[in-house]
Amino acid sequence: MKGRQQFYKIIALGTILLASVVVTGLSKSGVPVIKLPLQTQTQWADSVLQKMTMDEKIGQLFMVRANSDKGADHTRYIKNLITTYKIGGLCFFQGTAEKQIELINEYQKLASPVPLMISMDAEWGPAMRFKTGVVNFPKQMTMGAIQDNRIIYQFGKEVARELTRIGVHINFAPDVDVNNNVNNPVIATRSFSENKYVVSQKAYMYMLGMQSSGVMACAKHFPGHGDTNVDSHYDVPVLPFDRKRLEELEMYPFKVMINQGVQSVMIGHLVVPALDSTRNVPASLSKPIITGWLKERLGFEGLVFTDALDMKGVTKNFGSGQIEVKALLAGVDVLLLPENVEVAVKAIKAALKSGALTEERINESVKKILEAKYRFGLTSPVNISNKNIASDLYTGEARTLKQKMIEQAITMVKNNDQLVPVANIEKKIATLSIGSDGKAPFQTQVDAYCKAKHFNYSTAGNPEEQKNLLSDLDAMDLVIVGVTALNNSNKDNFKLAKGAAEFVAKLSDLTKVILIVYGNPYSLSNFIKPNSVLCAYNDDALSQSLGIQAVFGGLPILGKLPVTALPYPFESGINITTTTRISFGEPESVGMDSETLNRLDELANDLIKKAGFTRMRTTGDERWKSSI
């Protein structure tokens, strides 16, 4: 065990050294070197702070929930908060990029005395909040399977590019929780791994990619939300572990991130008796945890955010106003998503009047906020262009990066009889889709490689139908099973179709089976008997296609399991580095340009029309015939 830990320490150090070579022109904090002297930043912040009224200072402490899909009433509500309480920032959630830019421009015109700081909770990019118009990248656990950490750095840079384009300065990512509890209902695939060294490596590269491109990263949820079975959105999680365990495991990635210059940290709504014995006080309101541990022991000097203050993890035992005052006394800088700004402002003013809060404590946080705004260029009016926003966000390069991430993550934990890659495509091959009603994308991709019969597993089928399905599949030389439509809850077995695991076990006794899980890797525990078992982590059409390409030898298989899914241990992964067949992907993945090809396609269609040709579509390909 000690040998493995030492190995990971060496790998983590190597990752950091590699990044320092890859990224040039960076300060120690991992952000672009500021062109103006640091003293200018301090002078500007001091000069603005001195001119502020106490109302304006208090306003700067608030970052409020905003949406771009809620209509006029919501817009008026946000505008009133900006003009009445001089709030310092907004955190955008659901909507569209176009509308968000439009609203940011409107809101920034009202901001005084300095522009608003804009954030998003975009752990896997803006697609976490936008349904359309952006590339939907994989979640962090998929990245935990990727062995080439340069890809994580590229991902961080791409997320920063997209966020900057839509006017966002802070991303509440990466999640640096070590997910070592399979029953965790809220972190799960948002975590990179159950291993603290893997989490630290990946989180560092993600952070470095973002901060080197001008977007502030935020390590969350301090001191660690990975080993809980309670969702702090709905109740109060308790970390019952001793101080030694917390410091060596839960806090380890935070230490790495702080030492490498992460610019902000989010505090979780977690009761941690070993760090603060005060009854029911979560870390987000705890001075011993925030000031004592995070700032003094770990030496963090960046911005400290609460987790959302409208979550039950904090509102269950404390009321509006009381929450915000306690958070400030604990050492928080930014009050994120308060339930009631008016009540909170009144409570802060009352605390100042009574002496419970001091102006010095307020000034300390406001100055840090202003210094961050200076680095974001928020010293003058802001206006973001909506021109070409669609093409700026949904690029061929972004789609290619997503493809690369999914390809590199595909993990094979078992390959008895070396069934993968499939060698003989002339034998009788069938596919079985578990979780989809119609023909699944992975089944369509199989058609590109061979002739196969396609079947669906139905939970509604009676025993006789299941028996007939087994009989049909028994006649095959090879069955490729794809498992889709999984969720992240171990309590309901990841929503795996009823009886599916038992059916696959019976099938594996009758014929050769290659099984691919398109979803939560913990669900691999259900599948022990198949000859070959793979995980592709996501069940979108691209992931399903790439999983099949790997099975047929079109792609290498390079991933390692980031968690334990017994009988498959952490870091399981049988690698196949050579390819035997063609693969399919974005034009950019082979150095071509999507837009150029689209224009050529339009030109070809135009020429064909003018020449009197018509286009006839047939199954599986496109053919042409003359109409002359």
FIPA-553952 format. One line per field, with one value per residue (C-alpha): x, y, z; chain. Coordinates in steps of 0.2 Angstrom, whole numbers, plus 5000, padded with zeros to 4 digits. Example, Ala and Ser with C-alpha at 12.3 -4.5 7.8 and 13.67 -1.06 7.14 Angstrom:
! residues 2
u [5062,5068]
v [4978,4995]
w [5039,5036]
mol [A,A]
//
This chain:
! residues 628
u [5000,5014,5022,5007,5005,5023,5020,5005,5015,5028,5015,5006,5023,5027,5010,5013,5031,5024,5011,5024,5033,5017,5011,5022,5020,5010,5012,5014,4995,4993,4985,4992,5005,4997,5003,5002,5011,5002,5003,4992,4979,4980,4979,4964,4955,4960,4954,4937,4935,4938,4924,4911,4897,4894,4878,4889,4902,4889,4881,4898,4897,4882,4882,4864,4855,4851,4842,4840,4825,4813,4805,4802,4797,4814,4823,4815,4819,4837,4838,4830,4843,4857,4850,4844,4857,4872,4875,4892,4889,4877,4878,4869,4860,4848,4844,4853,4870,4862,4849,4862,4873,4859,4854,4872,4874,4858,4863,4880,4873,4865,4880,4888,4901,4910,4903,4896,4907,4898,4899,4892,4892,4898,4908,4908,4906,4891,4881,4878,4866,4862,4852,4857,4871,4886,4896,4890,4907,4909,4908,4923,4923,4925,4941,4947,4948,4959,4978,4984,4982,4986,4968,4961,4972,4965,4947,4950,4956,4941,4929,4937,4936,4917,4914,4924,4914,4898,4904,4908,4923,4922,4918,4913,4924,4933,4925,4939,4929,4936,4921,4925,4907,4897,4881,4885,4869,4876,4894,4896,4902,4905,4921,4936,4940,4940,4959,4965,4981,4970,4958,4973,4981,4965,4959,4975,4976,4958,4961,4977,4968,4955,4966,4979,4964,4958,4943,4944,4943,4935,4940,4925,4917,4929,4934,4927,4910,4915,4912,4894,4877,4867,4864,4867,4854,4841,4848,4864,4878,4890,4908,4911,4930,4944,4956,4970,4959,4951,4968,4976,4962,4947,4958,4973,4967,4963,4981,4987,4976,4980,4999,4997,4987,4969,4960,4945,4937,4919,4914,4902,4887,4895,4895,4913,4914,4932,4936,4922,4912,4899,4882,4874,4886,4891,4908,4901,4897,4912,4926,4937,4936,4936,4948,4957,4960,4958,4966,4978,4984,4983,4988,4974,4973,4960,4942,4931,4913,4899,4890,4873,4864,4847,4852,4844,4862,4862,4844,4838,4846,4848,4837,4841,4851,4858,4866,4875,4881,4888,4897,4905,4911,4918,4929,4918,4921,4906,4888,4882,4864,4856,4837,4833,4845,4834,4833,4852,4857,4847,4855,4872,4869,4862,4878,4889,4879,4880,4899,4897,4903,4917,4919,4937,4930,4919,4933,4944,4932,4927,4945,4948,4932,4938,4955,4948,4937,4952,4960,4944,4945,4930,4936,4926,4909,4906,4897,4898,4894,4881,4888,4892,4889,4882,4897,4909,4903,4899,4915,4923,4938,4926,4917,4934,4940,4924,4927,4945,4940,4927,4939,4954,4942,4935,4940,4941,4941,4940,4944,4944,4947,4953,4936,4941,4945,4932,4943,4930,4916,4909,4902,4885,4884,4870,4867,4857,4851,4847,4839,4832,4816,4821,4837,4851,4865,4878,4868,4868,4887,4889,4880,4895,4907,4896,4879,4871,4854,4848,4838,4831,4829,4812,4807,4789,4792,4785,4796,4791,4797,4813,4816,4813,4826,4839,4835,4838,4854,4860,4861,4874,4893,4895,4882,4887,4877,4875,4869,4861,4849,4858,4858,4870,4860,4867,4852,4841,4855,4859,4841,4847,4833,4825,4832,4845,4860,4853,4848,4866,4873,4862,4867,4885,4883,4876,4888,4902,4897,4905,4897,4898,4892,4887,4885,4890,4906,4900,4887,4900,4898,4882,4892,4904,4901,4903,4919,4923,4917,4920,4914,4911,4905,4891,4876,4875,4875,4894,4899,4889,4897,4915,4912,4908,4923,4934,4927,4929,4947,4944,4951,4964,4958,4968,4957,4959,4945,4944,4934,4932,4917,4920,4926,4935,4947,4952,4964,4958,4961,4967,4975,4975,4986,4985,4970,4964,4950,4944,4936,4923,4924,4925,4934,4945,4951,4961,4966,4952,4939,4921,4915,4926,4918,4901,4904,4911,4896,4884,4894,4893,4874,4872,4882,4872,4856,4862,4868,4851,4856,4845,4851,4844,4847,4849,4851,4869,4876,4872,4872,4869,4860,4857,4840,4845]
v [5000,5012,5008,5012,5029,5033,5029,5041,5055,5053,5053,5069,5078,5073,5080,5096,5097,5093,5106,5119,5115,5115,5131,5146,5164,5159,5166,5155,5155,5147,5163,5174,5185,5202,5216,5229,5228,5220,5236,5244,5231,5235,5253,5252,5241,5252,5268,5260,5253,5270,5278,5265,5268,5254,5249,5247,5237,5225,5223,5217,5202,5194,5183,5180,5166,5172,5163,5167,5157,5164,5179,5197,5196,5187,5200,5214,5205,5204,5222,5228,5219,5227,5245,5243,5233,5235,5217,5212,5197,5184,5166,5160,5144,5137,5147,5150,5158,5172,5177,5176,5188,5200,5200,5202,5217,5224,5220,5227,5244,5245,5240,5252,5257,5243,5229,5213,5197,5183,5165,5148,5131,5123,5108,5100,5116,5127,5112,5109,5124,5126,5112,5117,5127,5120,5104,5092,5087,5071,5073,5072,5053,5050,5061,5051,5036,5046,5043,5057,5072,5085,5081,5087,5103,5106,5103,5117,5129,5125,5127,5144,5149,5146,5154,5170,5171,5172,5184,5172,5175,5161,5143,5133,5119,5107,5096,5089,5078,5060,5049,5034,5031,5021,5027,5046,5053,5070,5069,5052,5055,5073,5067,5061,5046,5037,5040,5056,5056,5054,5068,5079,5076,5079,5093,5102,5101,5106,5121,5126,5125,5137,5149,5150,5156,5169,5160,5158,5140,5135,5119,5112,5106,5110,5100,5086,5079,5063,5051,5055,5047,5062,5076,5093,5100,5091,5088,5090,5078,5073,5068,5057,5054,5059,5074,5063,5054,5071,5079,5064,5060,5072,5088,5081,5087,5104,5106,5102,5114,5128,5125,5126,5142,5139,5156,5151,5138,5133,5128,5113,5112,5098,5096,5090,5087,5083,5101,5110,5102,5116,5107,5107,5121,5116,5120,5135,5144,5138,5149,5135,5126,5142,5153,5140,5126,5133,5150,5148,5130,5127,5145,5149,5168,5167,5170,5160,5156,5147,5133,5139,5147,5141,5123,5113,5108,5126,5132,5117,5124,5142,5156,5170,5184,5173,5162,5177,5185,5168,5165,5182,5179,5162,5170,5169,5182,5179,5174,5163,5162,5168,5165,5183,5197,5210,5200,5196,5214,5220,5207,5212,5230,5225,5215,5229,5241,5229,5226,5208,5211,5225,5236,5229,5211,5218,5228,5212,5203,5217,5221,5203,5204,5220,5214,5199,5211,5220,5204,5201,5218,5224,5242,5249,5246,5229,5224,5207,5204,5191,5191,5174,5167,5150,5146,5153,5141,5125,5123,5108,5109,5107,5092,5084,5087,5079,5064,5063,5063,5049,5038,5040,5035,5019,5006,4987,4978,4960,4952,4933,4923,4940,4943,4962,4968,4957,4947,4938,4948,4934,4924,4925,4941,4949,4964,4966,4983,4985,5001,5007,5003,5005,5003,5010,5021,5007,4995,5006,5008,4989,4989,4999,4984,4969,4961,4958,4954,4967,4963,4973,4967,4971,4971,4970,4953,4937,4922,4914,4929,4930,4911,4914,4929,4918,4904,4917,4923,4906,4903,4917,4915,4932,4944,4962,4969,4988,4994,5011,5023,5021,5034,5037,5030,5014,5012,5008,4998,5013,5010,4995,4986,4974,4956,4962,4956,4939,4938,4943,4930,4916,4922,4922,4903,4900,4910,4923,4940,4957,4969,4988,4999,5016,5024,5024,5013,5007,4997,4986,4975,4968,4960,4946,4932,4940,4936,4954,4969,4987,5004,5019,5030,5040,5034,5048,5043,5048,5037,5023,5024,5025,5011,5000,5007,5001,4984,4981,4988,5005,5014,5009,5006,5016,5020,5014,5012,5027,5018,5001,4991,4974,4962,4975,4985,5003,5006,4990,4992,4981,4992,4988,5001,4995,4997,4985,4993,5011,5023,5037,5054,5073,5080,5090,5074,5071,5089,5094,5108,5105,5122,5119,5102,5109,5122,5109,5098,5113,5116,5098,5097,5113,5106,5090,5099,5110,5094,5086,5073,5067,5059,5042,5036,5018,5009,5012,5023,5036,5033,5043,5040,5051,5058,5062]
w [5000,5004,4988,4978,4988,4984,4966,4965,4974,4960,4947,4955,4956,4938,4932,4940,4933,4916,4917,4921,4905,4895,4901,4900,4905,4921,4938,4954,4955,4938,4931,4916,4922,4926,4914,4927,4943,4958,4967,4954,4958,4977,4974,4963,4976,4990,4981,4976,4994,5002,4991,4995,5008,5020,5010,4994,5004,5011,4993,4986,4997,4989,4973,4968,4958,4940,4926,4908,4905,4918,4910,4914,4932,4936,4926,4936,4952,4948,4942,4959,4969,4959,4960,4978,4987,4975,4975,4969,4958,4949,4947,4931,4930,4916,4900,4884,4879,4869,4882,4896,4886,4883,4902,4908,4897,4904,4922,4920,4915,4932,4942,4954,4959,4949,4937,4943,4945,4935,4939,4934,4941,4925,4931,4914,4904,4900,4894,4913,4912,4893,4884,4867,4858,4867,4867,4882,4889,4900,4919,4930,4933,4915,4916,4930,4918,4906,4908,4898,4909,4895,4889,4906,4904,4886,4893,4906,4893,4882,4896,4900,4882,4882,4898,4894,4878,4887,4900,4915,4926,4939,4937,4953,4947,4949,4962,4972,4983,4985,4981,4991,4996,4983,4991,4989,4982,4977,4972,4963,4945,4949,4957,4947,4958,4975,4975,4982,4971,4955,4961,4964,4947,4937,4947,4946,4927,4925,4936,4927,4910,4916,4926,4912,4901,4913,4922,4941,4947,4963,4973,4982,4994,5008,5019,5008,5003,4995,5010,5014,5011,5013,5000,5007,4996,5006,5023,5034,5031,5045,5043,5058,5055,5066,5062,5056,5043,5037,5035,5026,5014,5012,5013,5003,4986,4994,5000,4982,4974,4987,4985,4966,4966,4965,4967,4976,4988,4991,5009,5010,5022,5031,5050,5055,5074,5074,5067,5076,5090,5090,5088,5071,5064,5046,5039,5029,5046,5056,5061,5067,5050,5038,5047,5058,5045,5028,5030,5045,5044,5025,5021,5008,5004,4989,4989,5000,4994,5004,4995,4990,5006,5000,5003,5018,5024,5031,5032,5042,5058,5054,5047,5034,5041,5055,5041,5032,5048,5055,5038,5038,5056,5051,5037,5021,5008,4996,5001,4987,4983,4999,5002,5006,5002,5011,5027,5026,5023,5038,5049,5044,5048,5065,5068,5063,5075,5089,5087,5083,5065,5062,5047,5046,5044,5030,5022,5022,5011,5000,4996,4990,4979,4971,4968,4959,4949,4944,4937,4927,4920,4929,4931,4917,4909,4902,4885,4877,4859,4854,4836,4830,4847,4840,4829,4843,4855,4845,4836,4828,4840,4855,4847,4843,4861,4868,4856,4862,4880,4878,4867,4880,4895,4888,4900,4898,4915,4908,4892,4893,4877,4870,4862,4860,4847,4838,4825,4814,4808,4797,4812,4819,4829,4838,4849,4865,4871,4889,4894,4877,4868,4850,4841,4851,4844,4848,4838,4823,4824,4824,4807,4801,4805,4801,4798,4815,4822,4835,4850,4865,4883,4890,4908,4903,4895,4903,4907,4891,4881,4891,4887,4869,4869,4877,4864,4850,4857,4861,4842,4840,4841,4849,4858,4861,4876,4879,4895,4895,4904,4921,4935,4949,4964,4971,4982,4967,4958,4946,4939,4930,4921,4932,4930,4918,4928,4930,4911,4906,4918,4910,4893,4897,4901,4884,4872,4871,4878,4876,4888,4888,4902,4895,4912,4930,4932,4950,4940,4933,4949,4942,4928,4932,4920,4903,4894,4891,4901,4896,4903,4892,4906,4896,4886,4873,4855,4853,4868,4862,4845,4851,4863,4848,4838,4852,4853,4834,4834,4827,4843,4856,4873,4886,4901,4919,4932,4943,4957,4964,4957,4965,4958,4948,4958,4957,4942,4933,4914,4900,4887,4869,4860,4842,4830,4817,4808,4803,4815,4813,4820,4818,4803,4816,4823,4807,4804,4793,4795,4798,4790,4775,4772,4775,4761,4749,4753,4749,4733,4728,4731,4721,4706,4707,4706,4691,4682,4684,4697,4711,4727,4733,4751,4754,4771,4778,4764,4751,4732,4717,4701,4685,4682,4664]
mol [A,A,A,A,A,A,A,A,A,A,A,A,A,A,A,A,A,A,A,A,A,A,A,A,A,A,A,A,A,A,A,A,A,A,A,A,A,A,A,A,A,A,A,A,A,A,A,A,A,A,A,A,A,A,A,A,A,A,A,A,A,A,A,A,A,A,A,A,A,A,A,A,A,A,A,A,A,A,A,A,A,A,A,A,A,A,A,A,A,A,A,A,A,A,A,A,A,A,A,A,A,A,A,A,A,A,A,A,A,A,A,A,A,A,A,A,A,A,A,A,A,A,A,A,A,A,A,A,A,A,A,A,A,A,A,A,A,A,A,A,A,A,A,A,A,A,A,A,A,A,A,A,A,A,A,A,A,A,A,A,A,A,A,A,A,A,A,A,A,A,A,A,A,A,A,A,A,A,A,A,A,A,A,A,A,A,A,A,A,A,A,A,A,A,A,A,A,A,A,A,A,A,A,A,A,A,A,A,A,A,A,A,A,A,A,A,A,A,A,A,A,A,A,A,A,A,A,A,A,A,A,A,A,A,A,A,A,A,A,A,A,A,A,A,A,A,A,A,A,A,A,A,A,A,A,A,A,A,A,A,A,A,A,A,A,A,A,A,A,A,A,A,A,A,A,A,A,A,A,A,A,A,A,A,A,A,A,A,A,A,A,A,A,A,A,A,A,A,A,A,A,A,A,A,A,A,A,A,A,A,A,A,A,A,A,A,A,A,A,A,A,A,A,A,A,A,A,A,A,A,A,A,A,A,A,A,A,A,A,A,A,A,A,A,A,A,A,A,A,A,A,A,A,A,A,A,A,A,A,A,A,A,A,A,A,A,A,A,A,A,A,A,A,A,A,A,A,A,A,A,A,A,A,A,A,A,A,A,A,A,A,A,A,A,A,A,A,A,A,A,A,A,A,A,A,A,A,A,A,A,A,A,A,A,A,A,A,A,A,A,A,A,A,A,A,A,A,A,A,A,A,A,A,A,A,A,A,A,A,A,A,A,A,A,A,A,A,A,A,A,A,A,A,A,A,A,A,A,A,A,A,A,A,A,A,A,A,A,A,A,A,A,A,A,A,A,A,A,A,A,A,A,A,A,A,A,A,A,A,A,A,A,A,A,A,A,A,A,A,A,A,A,A,A,A,A,A,A,A,A,A,A,A,A,A,A,A,A,A,A,A,A,A,A,A,A,A,A,A,A,A,A,A,A,A,A,A,A,A,A,A,A,A,A,A,A,A,A,A,A,A,A,A,A,A,A,A,A,A,A,A,A,A,A,A,A,A,A,A,A,A,A,A,A,A,A,A,A,A,A,A,A,A,A,A,A,A,A,A,A,A,A,A,A,A,A,A,A,A,A,A,A,A,A,A,A,A,A,A,A,A,A,A,A,A,A,A,A,A,A,A,A,A,A,A,A,A,A]
//
